[in-house]
Structures are given as structure tokens and as C-alpha cells.
Amino acid sequence: MSDRLRKYILVRLLLTIPMLLILVSIVFVVLRVLPGDPALAILREGASEEQLDAFRASMGLDKTIPEQYVEFLSGAIRLDFGESMTRDRLVIDEIKTFFPATVELALYSMVVVAGMGIISGAYAAKNRKSPADYTIRVASIVLYSIPIFWLGIMFQMYFGAQLGWLPVFGRLTSGNVPEVSITGLYTIDALITGDFDLFIDAIKHLVLPAMTLGLVLGGAFARLTRANMLVVLEQDFITAGRARGITERALVYRHGLRNAFIPIITILGLQFAALLAGAILTETTFSWPGLGRLVVDRIFDRDFTTVQASILFFAIVVAGINLLVDILYGFIEPRIRY
């Protein structure tokens, strides 16, 4: 690793800290300016004033806003987010329980995004200005314009309710519980333990939400891939390859796509971050027990501690992915200087 790359990584890490601090501060303030008393929202009407005061004291809500803010930041540095206001368990345990479902959904959605974007984008570039090219370009625009929740509902109605081919909610069929949890990703755990019935069941539940999330974001990815491929296919080494008699298929998918993949790597990382954010809508639509749905549920419950910690965790993951992509970019293209 060069000194320039080390310096760049250090600068990126230092810039990430104020970004996370600003994000968490905004979430902290917004949650506390919302109307309503969280103690009353959680304990419901009928709770005595003594019970409400005791709850506020136990959750630190009786302290001033600056004191609560300092206490939250000091705990976040130690990865101690306290207890959930609505569940008798630590917030970090809540995140550990729900986050694997979001990761699994994002990974399979990324397969759809990358497969659709790379294949269709490269094919459209190879057949520029053909009917297939125009069809792919129009389809990509339409897909990217469709609201995620609407596409998910359409899939549920057609493939689930009408045809009955696929389940429309949850990660597994009711009553089907993994015997062993190794990674928290059901498909991976099923392959490790050799439980192929569990694997098939998990895949069936993944198809619709992964297709919903992947197709919408894949529309933009297809257009980006096509644009990069068009630039590469006009370069001299492609012309030289044609002169040597190399087949068009090899030039496009072996040589051209490889060179176009450098900027695509960056987009892949950014798209994965977008998948984690878009998973909130998908998880809500499909009742997928992931971190996105956890955040939505806890917002309605006014569970400050869980919402703050979950959003901070999301931000750390996204910042980490972007940093890894930048580092990978530097290794793939040594000519880049920082």
C-alpha cells in the first residue's frame, strides 16, 4: 500500500467522524421535537404519574436535552446504546437479531442489481441503437421510476395471492425454525448445516423482496453500465482487437466489460448502501424482520434508544462500505492518485 493511499484512507476516516456526528445529532433532535410524550406513548393511557416519572428516570428522559445528548454519545463510543424502551433487552442485542435479515436481503438484491445491470447494460451497448437497446433503456427508466412499495405489492398480488407460487411475507414458513444459527443468514446457515429444506424455504421467501428491491435499483445500474461500456468500446484497443479477428462477444464481455468495471465497482458499493436504505420500504411491505422494519416499528413506539442506535449503525455500515470501495478502487486502478 502506497503512502498516498494510506494518507487518503486516514483522511476519509477522519471525515467520516463529523459526518456520523451530524447525522446522529439531527436524528437526536428530530426525535425529541416530535409532539407527544414517549413515556405516555409506551406505557399507554391509564398509567399513573408516578409510573410515568419512574419510567422517565429509568430511561434518562428526566435529564436535560444536552445531558441526554452527551450520555448517548459517550455510550455510542463504547457501543453501549442502553436498553430498548419497549423491550426488556439491550439495543445492541436488538440490532444483532434484526441486522442479519437486512444483510441477507441486500446481498440477494445485489445479485439482481449486478446481474441485471451488467448483463443488460453490456448487451445494450453491444447492440447500440438497435430495438433491444431502446427496449432496455426504456425499461430501465420505467423500473427506476416505480415506487418500491408499489412494485412489491404488485408482486405480492400476482405471484403470491393470484398464482400462489411464492410466499409474500416473513423469512421462513411459520413453524420452520433453524436448528443452528451461525451467521444469522438463513440461506448460508442452511448450506453450512446441510439443511436443504430450510435453504429452499428461505430462498422462496427471498425471491419477491429481492426482486422488488433489485429491479428498481437495477434500472439505474443498467444505464450506468451501458454508458461506461460505450466509452470503452470506442477505445483503440477494441478497434485493434476487431482488426485481429477477435469475436465481438469476446471483445465486449471479456475485454470491454473488464475495463468498464472500474467505475462500476464504485457504483456497486454505492448501490449496496442504497439497498440497505431501500430495504426499509421493502421490509415493511413484505413484513421482513430486518433492521429497517425495526426502525419503522420503533419510530411508532417512540423508542428513542433503538431508533438512534439503529440509524447510527446504518450510517457506520454505509460509511464503511464506501471506504472499502474507495480502497478497492485504488488497488484496481493503480494510476489513480490521492
C-alpha positions as semicolon CSV with decimal commas, in nm:
position;residue;x (nm);y (nm);z (nm)
1;M;0,000;0,000;0,000
2;S;0,143;0,333;-0,106
3;D;0,188;0,631;0,127
4;R;-0,065;0,827;-0,082
5;L;-0,328;0,557;-0,035
6;R;-0,260;0,538;0,340
7;K;-0,297;0,912;0,368
8;Y;-0,621;0,902;0,171
9;I;-0,766;0,628;0,393
10;L;-0,672;0,827;0,705
11;V;-0,836;1,141;0,568
12;R;-1,152;0,950;0,478
13;L;-1,170;0,801;0,826
14;L;-1,132;1,145;0,985
15;L;-1,400;1,292;0,758
16;T;-1,638;1,010;0,848
17;I;-1,644;1,111;1,215
18;P;-1,809;1,455;1,171
19;M;-2,047;1,308;0,913
20;L;-2,170;1,049;1,163
21;L;-2,184;1,310;1,438
22;I;-2,402;1,542;1,227
23;L;-2,635;1,258;1,127
24;V;-2,681;1,134;1,482
25;S;-2,733;1,490;1,610
26;I;-3,008;1,551;1,356
27;V;-3,184;1,225;1,448
28;F;-3,145;1,302;1,818
29;V;-3,302;1,646;1,783
30;V;-3,583;1,537;1,549
31;L;-3,695;1,257;1,778
32;R;-3,718;1,495;2,070
33;V;-3,905;1,774;1,896
34;L;-4,178;1,540;1,777
35;P;-4,506;1,602;1,960
36;G;-4,611;1,362;2,232
37;D;-4,462;1,213;2,545
38;P;-4,267;0,892;2,477
39;A;-4,334;0,768;2,832
40;L;-4,708;0,805;2,779
41;A;-4,685;0,652;2,429
42;I;-4,509;0,344;2,564
43;L;-4,696;0,295;2,893
44;R;-5,029;0,396;2,733
45;E;-5,306;0,594;2,894
46;G;-5,405;0,488;3,239
47;A;-5,051;0,487;3,377
48;S;-5,015;0,688;3,695
49;E;-4,793;0,994;3,718
50;E;-4,561;0,802;3,949
51;Q;-4,521;0,526;3,689
52;L;-4,452;0,782;3,416
53;D;-4,191;0,960;3,629
54;A;-4,025;0,629;3,719
55;F;-4,008;0,531;3,353
56;R;-3,861;0,867;3,250
57;A;-3,598;0,835;3,524
58;S;-3,505;0,480;3,420
59;M;-3,463;0,585;3,055
60;G;-3,285;0,912;3,136
61;L;-3,570;1,120;2,990
62;D;-3,587;1,331;3,306
63;K;-3,248;1,482;3,225
64;T;-3,196;1,792;3,014
65;I;-3,153;1,756;2,637
66;P;-2,778;1,839;2,647
67;E;-2,726;1,581;2,922
68;Q;-2,912;1,316;2,723
69;Y;-2,706;1,402;2,414
70;V;-2,372;1,373;2,594
71;E;-2,480;1,048;2,758
72;F;-2,584;0,899;2,423
73;L;-2,259;0,998;2,251
74;S;-2,042;0,862;2,533
75;G;-2,233;0,534;2,519
76;A;-2,214;0,516;2,138
77;I;-1,834;0,543;2,151
78;R;-1,834;0,230;2,369
79;L;-2,106;0,067;2,153
80;D;-2,328;0,081;2,460
81;F;-2,668;0,205;2,343
82;G;-2,855;0,116;2,658
83;E;-3,181;-0,075;2,684
84;S;-3,476;-0,060;2,449
85;M;-3,765;0,147;2,582
86;T;-4,021;-0,104;2,460
87;R;-3,835;-0,435;2,503
88;D;-3,657;-0,569;2,808
89;R;-3,328;-0,620;2,626
90;L;-3,020;-0,428;2,519
91;V;-3,042;-0,228;2,197
92;I;-2,722;-0,386;2,065
93;D;-2,888;-0,727;2,102
94;E;-3,187;-0,599;1,903
95;I;-2,953;-0,489;1,625
96;K;-2,771;-0,824;1,626
97;T;-3,105;-1,003;1,595
98;F;-3,252;-0,799;1,309
99;F;-2,948;-0,691;1,106
100;P;-2,865;-1,033;0,952
101;A;-3,206;-1,035;0,780
102;T;-3,132;-0,696;0,622
103;V;-2,787;-0,812;0,509
104;E;-2,930;-1,128;0,352
105;L;-3,197;-0,931;0,167
106;A;-2,942;-0,673;0,048
107;L;-2,698;-0,940;-0,075
108;Y;-2,956;-1,123;-0,285
109;S;-3,092;-0,793;-0,411
110;M;-2,738;-0,700;-0,513
111;V;-2,722;-1,020;-0,719
112;V;-3,031;-0,900;-0,905
113;V;-2,891;-0,547;-0,941
114;A;-2,548;-0,658;-1,063
115;G;-2,679;-0,934;-1,287
116;M;-2,946;-0,722;-1,447
117;G;-2,733;-0,411;-1,474
118;I;-2,415;-0,568;-1,605
119;I;-2,575;-0,810;-1,848
120;S;-2,845;-0,581;-1,985
121;G;-2,620;-0,274;-1,987
122;A;-2,341;-0,454;-2,172
123;Y;-2,588;-0,607;-2,417
124;A;-2,745;-0,268;-2,487
125;A;-2,401;-0,115;-2,551
126;K;-2,306;-0,404;-2,780
127;N;-2,628;-0,353;-2,981
128;R;-2,631;0,025;-2,973
129;K;-2,930;0,193;-3,143
130;S;-3,098;-0,142;-3,202
131;P;-3,454;-0,226;-3,086
132;A;-3,304;-0,423;-2,797
133;D;-3,101;-0,119;-2,691
134;Y;-3,404;0,111;-2,692
135;T;-3,612;-0,150;-2,508
136;I;-3,353;-0,190;-2,233
137;R;-3,312;0,186;-2,194
138;V;-3,686;0,247;-2,167
139;A;-3,733;-0,049;-1,932
140;S;-3,451;0,074;-1,705
141;I;-3,610;0,419;-1,679
142;V;-3,950;0,270;-1,602
143;L;-3,810;0,036;-1,338
144;Y;-3,614;0,309;-1,164
145;S;-3,926;0,530;-1,158
146;I;-4,150;0,270;-0,994
147;P;-4,201;0,312;-0,618
148;I;-4,052;0,015;-0,435
149;F;-4,358;-0,044;-0,217
150;W;-4,594;-0,040;-0,519
151;L;-4,386;-0,294;-0,711
152;G;-4,371;-0,512;-0,401
153;I;-4,749;-0,503;-0,361
154;M;-4,795;-0,594;-0,729
155;F;-4,561;-0,891;-0,688
156;Q;-4,749;-1,000;-0,377
157;M;-5,086;-0,979;-0,551
158;Y;-4,977;-1,161;-0,867
159;F;-4,716;-1,420;-0,762
160;G;-4,849;-1,471;-0,411
161;A;-5,224;-1,417;-0,399
162;Q;-5,321;-1,494;-0,759
163;L;-5,076;-1,764;-0,866
164;G;-4,978;-1,887;-0,520
165;W;-4,623;-1,956;-0,632
166;L;-4,430;-1,770;-0,364
167;P;-4,480;-1,657;-0,003
168;V;-4,546;-1,288;0,048
169;F;-4,418;-1,222;0,399
170;G;-4,156;-1,330;0,651
171;R;-3,823;-1,509;0,615
172;L;-3,945;-1,865;0,668
173;T;-4,269;-2,060;0,675
174;S;-4,442;-2,040;1,012
175;G;-4,306;-2,311;1,239
176;N;-3,988;-2,363;1,038
177;V;-3,710;-2,257;1,275
178;P;-3,337;-2,308;1,208
179;E;-3,183;-2,553;1,450
180;V;-2,849;-2,373;1,447
181;S;-2,776;-2,003;1,392
182;I;-2,418;-1,947;1,276
183;T;-2,424;-1,630;1,067
184;G;-2,788;-1,530;1,104
185;L;-2,825;-1,558;0,726
186;Y;-3,067;-1,848;0,682
187;T;-2,950;-1,949;0,334
188;I;-2,585;-1,958;0,440
189;D;-2,659;-2,139;0,765
190;A;-2,871;-2,394;0,577
191;L;-2,585;-2,469;0,336
192;I;-2,333;-2,498;0,619
193;T;-2,553;-2,742;0,813
194;G;-2,674;-2,927;0,503
195;D;-3,040;-2,843;0,569
196;F;-3,158;-2,810;0,209
197;D;-3,527;-2,792;0,302
198;L;-3,450;-2,483;0,507
199;F;-3,244;-2,342;0,218
200;I;-3,528;-2,384;-0,033
201;D;-3,779;-2,233;0,209
202;A;-3,551;-1,933;0,274
203;I;-3,490;-1,881;-0,100
204;K;-3,864;-1,887;-0,174
205;H;-3,922;-1,615;0,085
206;L;-3,631;-1,411;-0,057
207;V;-3,738;-1,412;-0,421
208;L;-4,010;-1,146;-0,415
209;P;-3,846;-0,891;-0,182
210;A;-3,506;-0,934;-0,351
211;M;-3,659;-0,894;-0,696
212;T;-3,855;-0,588;-0,582
213;L;-3,554;-0,411;-0,439
214;G;-3,310;-0,532;-0,703
215;L;-3,518;-0,447;-1,009
216;V;-3,585;-0,088;-0,904
217;L;-3,220;-0,010;-0,835
218;G;-3,105;-0,225;-1,126
219;G;-3,275;0,012;-1,367
220;A;-3,028;0,289;-1,287
221;F;-2,738;0,045;-1,283
222;A;-2,818;-0,078;-1,635
223;R;-2,796;0,275;-1,774
224;L;-2,468;0,344;-1,596
225;T;-2,317;0,020;-1,723
226;R;-2,428;0,095;-2,079
227;A;-2,276;0,444;-2,067
228;N;-1,941;0,314;-1,940
229;M;-1,938;0,032;-2,194
230;L;-1,998;0,274;-2,483
231;V;-1,691;0,475;-2,381
232;V;-1,475;0,163;-2,355
233;L;-1,596;0,012;-2,685
234;E;-1,479;0,324;-2,870
235;Q;-1,122;0,297;-2,746
236;D;-0,828;0,196;-2,966
237;F;-0,763;-0,145;-2,810
238;I;-1,116;-0,257;-2,903
239;T;-1,059;-0,145;-3,263
240;A;-0,726;-0,330;-3,265
241;G;-0,898;-0,641;-3,133
242;R;-1,152;-0,632;-3,413
243;A;-0,866;-0,598;-3,665
244;R;-0,706;-0,912;-3,520
245;G;-1,025;-1,107;-3,571
246;I;-1,134;-1,137;-3,208
247;T;-1,505;-1,209;-3,187
248;E;-1,737;-0,927;-3,089
249;R;-1,866;-1,128;-2,798
250;A;-1,515;-1,170;-2,654
251;L;-1,434;-0,804;-2,711
252;V;-1,748;-0,688;-2,531
253;Y;-1,777;-0,929;-2,240
254;R;-1,413;-1,024;-2,180
255;H;-1,209;-0,716;-2,268
256;G;-1,455;-0,426;-2,276
257;L;-1,652;-0,518;-1,966
258;R;-1,334;-0,574;-1,766
259;N;-1,213;-0,222;-1,840
260;A;-1,557;-0,071;-1,784
261;F;-1,576;-0,244;-1,447
262;I;-1,351;0,009;-1,272
263;P;-1,619;0,281;-1,234
264;I;-1,883;0,009;-1,194
265;I;-1,708;-0,108;-0,875
266;T;-1,774;0,231;-0,719
267;I;-2,138;0,222;-0,825
268;L;-2,175;-0,130;-0,682
269;G;-2,061;-0,007;-0,342
270;L;-2,292;0,293;-0,352
271;Q;-2,580;0,073;-0,471
272;F;-2,524;-0,165;-0,179
273;A;-2,555;0,131;0,056
274;A;-2,873;0,230;-0,128
275;L;-3,001;-0,125;-0,091
276;L;-2,964;-0,104;0,286
277;A;-3,163;0,221;0,286
278;G;-3,423;0,094;0,036
279;A;-3,465;-0,219;0,242
280;I;-3,675;-0,017;0,489
281;L;-3,963;0,010;0,238
282;T;-3,919;-0,347;0,116
283;E;-3,906;-0,492;0,466
284;T;-4,219;-0,305;0,564
285;T;-4,405;-0,423;0,252
286;F;-4,307;-0,788;0,295
287;S;-4,307;-0,795;0,678
288;W;-3,940;-0,883;0,656
289;P;-3,789;-0,892;1,008
290;G;-3,488;-0,676;0,932
291;L;-3,331;-0,365;1,079
292;G;-3,530;-0,136;0,851
293;R;-3,861;-0,267;0,977
294;L;-3,728;-0,249;1,333
295;V;-3,662;0,123;1,287
296;V;-4,011;0,186;1,148
297;D;-4,178;-0,006;1,433
298;R;-3,973;0,170;1,700
299;I;-4,045;0,513;1,550
300;F;-4,415;0,449;1,601
301;D;-4,339;0,330;1,955
302;R;-4,126;0,644;2,021
303;D;-3,840;0,415;2,125
304;F;-3,564;0,676;2,116
305;T;-3,278;0,449;2,214
306;T;-3,342;0,184;1,950
307;V;-3,406;0,432;1,666
308;Q;-3,093;0,636;1,741
309;A;-2,871;0,330;1,768
310;S;-3,013;0,166;1,454
311;I;-2,967;0,475;1,238
312;L;-2,613;0,523;1,371
313;F;-2,540;0,158;1,293
314;F;-2,678;0,204;0,940
315;A;-2,457;0,510;0,893
316;I;-2,145;0,329;1,013
317;V;-2,210;0,038;0,777
318;V;-2,270;0,267;0,478
319;A;-1,959;0,475;0,555
320;G;-1,754;0,158;0,593
321;I;-1,875;0,022;0,259
322;N;-1,793;0,347;0,081
323;L;-1,445;0,348;0,233
324;L;-1,383;-0,013;0,126
325;V;-1,498;0,070;-0,226
326;D;-1,257;0,363;-0,246
327;I;-0,970;0,144;-0,126
328;L;-1,061;-0,130;-0,374
329;Y;-1,080;0,132;-0,648
330;G;-0,724;0,233;-0,573
331;F;-0,598;-0,125;-0,592
332;I;-0,782;-0,197;-0,917
333;E;-0,661;0,121;-1,087
334;P;-0,303;0,195;-0,969
335;R;-0,288;0,508;-1,187
336;I;-0,531;0,684;-0,953
337;R;-0,357;0,935;-0,728
338;Y;-0,494;1,065;-0,399
